[in-house]
């Protein structure tokens, strides 16, 4: 078996089924699909080629991925979100790339939204300005072609060259990982319930000597947020995972002062985003009542 595709489902069966259909629609044959279900509701009838693992409760994304990886057999493991669609040639391109570069441990495709817009799915290591230049921050949206944004998100420059580009981190929405690298790293860190497990995996891979690449000529479509129903919970979990990532990989400073500053910054950012979401929801309700 050349590829194992591992997907985690939680309240997203329509998207999961659509993703599985796109995988089989590529015409490639040497792959298996393992779906790990974190939802307690009964699943729909599945294609006989799909292996289903059901958890009695939501085990979290990283742990569910590890379950799927452990139950799979492929030399290359593709971790993919249910809200992703792949195209013809997807598997062949990955197979060719990993065959040509034995040092490659992880590779991420070019991720675009449903309208074809580029998603900034490859980036440099996190630093002090990461909060200001996040993928969806105001500065990133206002100055998408700035040198600072292009440095932080090398996907923009890689699209122009069209060549595989070494990066620090690719999005877990869709990433291919060599089985030997996963064995070396012992899978994903299950302390990350959701979010930043991809950044952590890529960082540990680089520390272990594996290379991480962005592949601009391998496109996939991603409905960003399609498998995250609760914006409030997602915002909280995202910032909690960001702080866990800092505590695991970055210096804490004397008496933990640096960590305290990071914590305060993340808390302020999370509260700002939660307040904005709440105000937006209230505004939508008021508009609906007027109409």
Secondary structure, 3 states (H helix, E strand, C coil): CCEEEEEEECCCHHHHHHHHHHHHCCCCCCEEEEEEECCCCCCCCCCCCEEEEECCCCCCHHHHHHHHHHCCCCCEEEEECCCEEECCCHHHHHHHHHHHCCCEEEEEEEEECCCCCECCCEECCCCCCCCCCCCCCHHHHHCCCCHHHHHHCCHHHHHHHCCCEECCEECCCEEEEEHHHHHHHCCCCCCCCCCCHHHHHHHHHHHCCCEEEEEEEEEEEECCCCCCCCHHHHHHHHHHHHHHHHHHHCCCCHHHHHHHHHHHHHHHHHHHHHHHHHHHHHHHHHHHHHC
